């Protein structure tokens, strides 16, 4: 993976501000809308089921989107945690 991957859903109210923050920082990404296809959903679930960073979110009943997966496999869930440029 060379560029970050954004897992999101257009149905999620947190997606639009997250995308706006990415664009404002000039961060490019591969967009994966998890509600657009079963293939995209399975890709997200494979990440969510294997990455411990999702544990707290799952415990709270949250889905864990939007989330930006960086090239080093780290995850960014919150706008304030976004790097200035990836």
C-alpha distances in whole Angstrom, upper triangle without the diagonal:
4,6,7,8,12,14,18,21,23,26,25,27,24,22,24,24,21,20,22,21,18,20,22,20,18,15,13,10,10,13,14,17,18,22,21,21,21,18,16,18,17,14,15,17,15,13,17,19,17,16,19,19,20,23,25,24,25,28,29,29,26,23,20,19,18,15,12,9,8,6,9,9,12,13,16,18,21,21,23,20,18,17,19,17,13
4,7,9,13,15,19,22,24,27,26,28,25,22,24,24,20,19,21,20,16,18,20,18,16,13,11,9,10,13,15,19,20,24,23,23,24,20,18,21,21,17,17,21,19,17,20,22,20,19,22,21,22,25,27,26,27,31,31,31,28,25,22,21,19,16,13,11,9,6,9,11,13,14,16,19,21,21,23,20,17,16,17,14,10
4,7,10,13,16,19,21,24,23,24,21,19,20,20,17,15,18,17,13,14,17,14,12,9,7,6,7,10,13,16,18,21,21,21,22,20,17,19,20,16,16,20,19,16,19,22,20,19,21,20,21,24,26,24,26,29,29,29,25,23,20,18,16,14,10,9,7,6,10,11,12,13,14,17,18,18,20,17,14,13,15,11,8
4,7,10,13,16,18,21,20,21,18,16,17,17,14,13,15,14,11,13,15,13,12,8,7,5,6,9,11,14,16,19,19,20,21,18,15,17,18,14,14,17,17,14,16,19,18,16,18,16,17,21,22,21,22,25,25,25,22,19,16,14,13,10,6,5,5,6,9,9,10,9,10,13,15,15,17,14,11,11,13,11,8
4,6,10,13,15,18,17,19,16,14,16,16,13,12,15,15,11,14,17,15,14,11,9,5,5,6,7,10,12,15,15,16,17,15,12,14,14,11,10,14,14,11,13,17,16,15,17,16,16,19,21,19,20,23,24,23,19,16,14,12,10,8,6,5,7,8,11,10,11,10,10,12,15,15,18,15,13,14,16,14,11
4,6,10,12,15,13,15,13,10,12,13,10,9,12,12,10,12,15,14,14,11,9,6,6,5,6,8,10,13,14,15,16,15,11,12,14,12,10,13,14,12,13,17,17,15,18,15,15,19,19,17,18,22,21,20,17,14,11,9,7,6,4,6,9,11,14,12,12,10,9,10,12,12,16,14,12,14,16,14,13
4,7,10,12,11,14,12,9,12,14,11,11,14,15,13,15,18,18,17,14,13,10,9,6,5,6,7,10,11,12,13,12,9,9,11,9,7,10,12,10,10,14,15,14,16,14,13,17,18,15,16,19,19,17,14,11,9,6,6,5,6,8,11,14,16,13,13,10,11,10,13,14,17,16,14,17,19,18,16
4,7,9,7,10,9,6,9,12,9,9,13,14,13,15,18,18,18,15,15,12,11,8,6,5,6,8,10,12,13,14,10,10,13,12,9,12,14,13,13,16,18,16,18,16,14,18,18,15,16,19,18,16,13,10,9,5,4,7,9,11,14,17,19,17,16,13,12,11,13,13,17,17,15,18,20,19,18
4,5,5,9,9,7,9,12,11,11,14,16,15,17,20,21,21,18,17,15,13,10,8,5,6,6,8,11,13,14,10,10,13,13,11,13,16,15,15,18,20,19,21,19,17,20,20,16,17,20,19,16,13,10,11,7,7,10,12,15,18,21,23,20,20,17,16,14,15,16,20,20,18,22,23,23,22
4,5,8,9,7,8,11,11,11,13,15,15,16,19,20,20,19,18,16,15,11,10,7,9,8,9,12,15,16,13,13,17,17,15,17,20,19,18,22,24,23,25,22,20,23,23,19,20,23,21,19,16,13,14,10,10,13,15,18,21,23,26,23,23,19,18,16,17,17,20,21,20,23,24,23,23
4,6,9,8,10,13,13,13,16,18,18,19,21,23,24,22,21,19,18,14,13,10,10,8,10,13,15,17,14,13,17,18,15,17,20,20,18,21,24,23,25,22,20,22,22,18,18,21,19,17,14,12,13,11,11,14,17,20,23,26,28,25,24,21,19,17,17,18,21,22,22,25,26,26,26
4,5,6,8,10,11,12,14,15,16,18,20,21,22,20,20,18,18,14,13,10,10,10,13,15,17,18,15,14,18,18,15,16,20,18,17,20,22,21,22,20,17,19,19,15,16,19,16,14,11,10,10,8,8,12,15,18,21,24,26,23,22,18,16,13,14,15,18,19,19,22,24,24,24
4,6,7,8,9,11,12,14,16,17,18,20,21,20,21,19,19,16,16,13,14,13,16,19,21,22,19,18,21,21,18,20,23,21,20,23,25,23,24,21,19,21,20,16,18,20,17,16,13,12,13,10,9,13,16,19,22,25,27,25,23,19,17,14,13,13,17,18,18,22,23,24,24
4,6,6,6,9,10,11,13,15,16,17,19,17,18,17,18,15,15,13,14,14,17,20,21,22,18,18,21,20,17,19,21,19,18,21,23,21,21,18,16,19,18,14,17,19,16,16,12,12,11,8,7,10,13,16,19,22,24,22,20,16,13,10,9,10,13,14,14,18,19,20,21
4,6,5,6,9,10,11,12,14,16,16,15,15,14,14,11,12,10,12,12,14,17,19,20,16,16,19,18,15,18,20,18,17,21,22,21,22,19,17,20,19,16,18,21,19,18,14,12,11,8,6,9,11,15,17,20,22,20,19,15,13,11,11,10,14,15,14,17,18,19,19
4,5,5,6,9,10,11,12,14,15,15,15,15,15,13,14,12,15,15,16,19,22,22,19,19,22,21,18,21,24,22,21,25,26,24,25,22,21,24,23,20,22,24,22,21,17,16,15,11,9,12,13,17,19,22,24,23,21,18,15,13,13,11,15,16,15,18,18,19,19
4,5,5,6,9,10,10,12,14,14,15,15,17,15,16,15,17,18,19,22,25,25,21,21,24,23,20,23,25,23,22,25,26,24,25,21,20,23,22,19,22,24,22,21,18,17,15,12,10,12,13,17,19,22,24,22,20,17,14,12,10,8,11,13,12,15,16,17,18
4,5,5,6,9,10,11,12,11,13,12,14,12,14,13,15,17,18,21,23,23,19,19,22,20,17,20,22,19,19,22,23,21,22,18,18,21,20,17,20,22,20,20,16,15,13,10,7,9,9,13,15,18,20,19,17,13,10,9,8,6,10,11,9,12,13,14,15
4,5,5,6,9,10,10,9,10,10,12,10,12,12,15,16,17,20,22,22,18,19,22,20,17,21,22,20,20,24,24,22,24,20,20,23,23,20,22,25,23,23,19,17,15,12,9,10,10,13,15,18,20,19,18,15,12,12,11,9,13,13,11,13,14,14,14
4,5,5,6,9,10,10,12,12,15,13,16,16,18,19,20,23,26,25,22,22,25,23,21,24,26,24,23,27,28,25,27,23,23,26,25,23,25,28,26,25,22,20,18,15,12,14,13,17,17,20,23,22,20,18,15,14,13,10,12,14,12,14,13,14,15
4,5,5,6,9,9,11,12,15,14,17,17,20,21,22,25,27,26,23,23,26,24,21,24,26,23,23,26,27,24,25,21,21,25,24,21,24,27,25,25,21,20,17,15,12,13,12,15,15,18,20,20,18,16,12,12,10,7,9,11,8,10,10,11,13
4,5,5,6,5,7,9,12,12,14,15,18,20,21,23,25,24,20,22,24,21,19,23,24,21,21,25,25,22,24,20,21,24,24,21,24,27,25,25,22,20,17,14,11,11,10,13,13,15,18,17,16,14,11,12,11,8,11,11,8,9,9,9,10
4,5,5,6,8,10,13,12,16,17,20,21,21,24,27,25,22,24,26,23,22,25,26,24,24,28,28,26,27,24,24,28,27,25,27,30,29,28,25,23,20,17,14,15,13,16,15,18,20,21,19,17,15,16,15,12,14,15,11,12,11,10,11
4,6,8,10,13,16,16,19,20,23,25,25,28,30,29,25,27,29,27,25,28,29,26,27,30,30,28,29,25,26,29,28,26,29,31,30,30,26,25,22,19,16,17,15,18,17,20,22,22,21,19,16,17,15,11,13,14,11,11,9,10,12
4,5,9,12,15,16,19,21,23,25,26,28,30,29,25,27,29,26,24,27,28,25,25,29,29,26,27,24,25,28,27,25,28,31,29,30,26,25,22,19,16,16,13,16,15,17,19,20,18,17,14,16,14,11,12,12,9,8,6,6,9
4,6,10,13,14,18,20,23,25,25,27,29,28,24,26,28,25,24,27,28,25,26,29,29,26,28,25,26,29,29,27,30,32,31,31,28,26,23,20,17,17,14,16,14,16,19,20,19,18,16,17,16,13,15,15,11,10,8,6,8
4,7,10,12,15,17,20,22,22,24,26,24,21,23,25,21,20,24,24,21,22,26,25,23,24,21,22,26,26,24,27,30,29,29,25,23,20,17,15,13,10,12,11,12,15,16,15,14,13,15,14,12,14,13,9,9,8,6,6
4,7,9,13,15,18,21,20,22,24,22,19,21,23,19,19,22,23,20,22,25,24,22,25,22,23,27,27,25,27,30,30,29,25,23,20,17,15,14,11,12,11,12,15,16,16,15,14,16,17,15,17,16,12,12,12,9,8
4,6,9,12,15,18,17,19,20,18,15,17,19,16,15,19,19,16,18,22,21,20,22,20,20,24,25,23,24,28,27,26,23,20,18,15,13,11,8,9,9,10,14,14,14,13,13,14,16,15,17,16,13,13,14,11,9
4,6,10,12,15,14,15,17,15,12,15,16,13,13,17,17,15,17,20,20,19,22,20,20,24,25,23,24,27,27,26,22,19,17,14,13,12,9,10,11,11,15,14,15,14,14,16,18,17,20,19,16,16,17,15,13
4,6,9,12,11,13,15,13,10,12,15,12,12,15,16,15,16,20,20,19,22,20,19,23,24,21,22,26,25,24,20,17,15,12,10,11,9,11,13,14,17,16,17,15,14,15,17,16,20,19,16,18,19,17,15
4,6,9,8,9,11,10,6,9,11,9,8,12,13,12,14,17,18,17,20,19,17,21,22,19,20,23,23,21,18,15,13,11,10,10,10,11,14,15,18,16,17,14,15,15,17,18,21,20,18,20,21,20,18
4,6,5,8,10,10,6,8,11,10,9,12,14,14,14,17,19,19,21,20,18,21,22,19,19,23,22,20,17,13,13,10,9,11,12,14,17,19,21,19,19,16,16,15,18,18,22,21,19,22,23,22,20
4,6,6,8,8,5,4,8,8,7,9,12,12,12,15,17,17,19,18,16,19,20,17,16,20,20,17,14,11,11,9,10,11,13,14,17,19,21,18,19,16,17,15,18,19,23,22,21,23,25,24,22
4,6,7,9,7,6,10,11,10,12,15,15,15,17,20,20,22,21,18,21,22,19,18,22,21,18,15,12,13,11,12,14,16,18,21,23,25,22,23,20,20,18,20,21,25,24,23,26,28,27,25
4,7,9,7,8,11,12,12,14,16,17,17,20,22,22,25,24,21,24,25,22,22,25,24,22,19,16,16,14,14,16,17,19,22,23,26,23,24,21,22,20,22,23,27,26,25,27,29,27,26
4,5,5,6,9,10,11,12,14,16,17,18,20,22,24,24,21,24,26,23,22,25,25,22,20,16,17,16,16,17,19,19,22,24,26,23,24,22,23,22,24,25,29,28,27,29,31,29,27
4,5,5,6,8,10,10,12,14,15,16,18,20,23,23,20,22,24,22,20,24,24,21,19,16,17,16,17,18,19,19,23,24,26,22,24,22,23,22,25,27,30,29,28,30,32,31,28
4,5,5,6,9,10,11,13,14,15,17,19,22,22,20,22,25,22,21,25,25,23,21,17,17,16,17,17,18,17,20,21,23,20,22,20,22,22,25,26,29,28,26,28,31,29,26
4,5,5,6,9,10,11,12,14,16,17,20,19,17,20,22,20,19,23,23,20,18,14,14,13,13,14,14,14,17,19,21,18,19,17,19,18,21,22,26,24,23,25,27,25,23
4,5,5,6,9,10,10,12,14,15,18,18,15,18,20,17,16,20,20,17,15,11,12,11,13,13,15,15,18,20,22,18,19,17,18,17,21,22,26,24,23,26,28,27,24
4,5,5,6,9,10,10,12,14,17,18,15,18,20,18,16,20,21,18,17,13,14,14,15,15,16,15,19,20,21,18,19,18,20,19,22,24,27,26,25,27,30,28,25
4,6,5,7,9,10,11,13,16,16,14,17,20,18,17,20,22,19,17,14,13,13,14,13,13,12,15,16,17,14,16,15,17,17,21,22,25,23,22,24,27,25,22
4,5,5,6,9,10,11,14,13,11,14,16,14,13,17,18,16,14,10,10,9,11,10,11,10,14,16,17,13,14,12,14,14,17,19,22,20,20,22,25,23,21
4,5,5,6,8,10,13,13,10,13,15,13,12,15,17,14,13,10,10,11,13,12,14,13,17,18,19,15,16,14,16,15,19,22,24,22,22,24,27,26,24
4,6,5,6,9,12,13,11,13,17,15,14,17,19,17,16,13,13,14,15,14,15,13,16,17,17,13,15,14,17,17,21,23,25,23,23,25,28,26,23
4,6,5,6,9,10,9,12,15,13,13,16,18,17,15,12,11,12,13,11,11,9,12,14,14,10,11,10,13,14,17,20,22,19,19,21,24,23,20
4,6,6,8,8,6,8,11,10,9,12,14,13,11,9,8,10,12,10,12,11,14,16,16,12,12,11,13,12,16,19,21,19,19,21,25,24,22
4,6,8,10,8,9,12,12,10,13,15,14,13,11,11,13,16,14,16,14,17,19,18,14,15,14,16,16,19,23,24,22,23,25,28,28,25
4,7,9,9,10,13,13,12,15,17,17,16,14,13,15,17,14,15,13,15,16,15,11,12,12,16,16,20,23,24,21,22,23,27,26,23
4,5,6,8,11,11,11,14,16,16,15,13,11,14,15,12,13,11,13,14,13,9,9,9,12,13,17,20,21,18,19,20,24,23,21
4,5,5,8,10,10,11,14,15,14,14,12,15,16,14,15,13,15,17,15,12,11,10,13,13,16,20,20,18,19,21,25,25,22
4,6,7,8,10,11,13,14,12,12,9,12,13,11,12,11,13,15,14,11,9,7,9,9,13,16,17,14,15,17,21,22,20
4,6,5,6,9,10,11,9,9,7,10,12,10,12,12,15,17,16,13,11,9,11,9,13,16,18,15,17,19,23,23,22
4,5,5,6,9,10,10,10,9,13,15,14,16,16,18,21,19,16,14,12,14,13,15,19,20,18,20,22,26,27,25
4,5,5,6,9,9,10,9,13,15,14,16,17,19,22,21,18,15,13,14,12,14,18,18,17,19,22,25,26,25
4,5,5,6,5,7,6,10,12,11,15,16,18,22,21,17,15,13,13,10,12,16,17,16,18,21,24,25,24
4,5,5,5,6,7,11,14,13,17,17,20,23,22,19,17,15,15,13,16,19,21,19,21,24,28,28,27
4,5,7,10,11,14,17,17,20,20,23,26,25,21,20,17,18,15,17,21,22,21,23,26,30,31,29
4,6,9,10,13,15,16,19,21,24,27,26,23,20,18,17,14,16,19,20,20,22,25,29,30,29
4,7,9,12,15,16,19,20,24,27,26,23,21,18,18,15,17,20,22,21,23,27,30,30,29
4,6,8,11,12,16,17,21,24,24,20,19,15,15,12,13,17,19,18,20,23,26,27,26
4,6,9,10,14,15,19,22,22,18,17,14,14,11,14,16,19,18,19,22,25,26,24
4,6,7,10,12,15,18,19,15,14,10,10,7,10,13,16,15,15,19,22,22,21
3,5,9,11,14,18,19,16,14,11,10,7,10,12,15,14,14,17,20,20,19
4,7,10,13,16,18,15,14,10,9,6,8,10,13,13,12,15,18,18,17
4,6,10,13,14,12,10,6,6,5,8,10,12,11,10,13,16,16,14
4,6,10,11,9,8,6,5,7,9,10,12,10,9,11,13,13,11
4,7,8,6,6,5,7,9,12,13,15,12,11,12,15,14,11
4,5,5,5,6,8,11,13,14,15,12,10,10,13,11,8
4,5,7,9,11,15,17,18,19,15,13,12,15,13,9
4,6,9,11,15,17,18,19,15,14,13,16,14,11
4,6,10,13,16,17,18,15,14,14,17,16,13
4,7,10,13,14,15,11,11,12,15,15,12
4,6,9,12,13,10,10,11,15,15,12
4,6,8,9,6,6,9,12,13,12
4,7,9,7,8,12,15,16,15
4,5,5,7,11,13,15,15
4,5,5,9,11,13,14
4,6,8,10,13,14
4,6,9,12,12
4,6,8,9
4,5,6
4,7
4
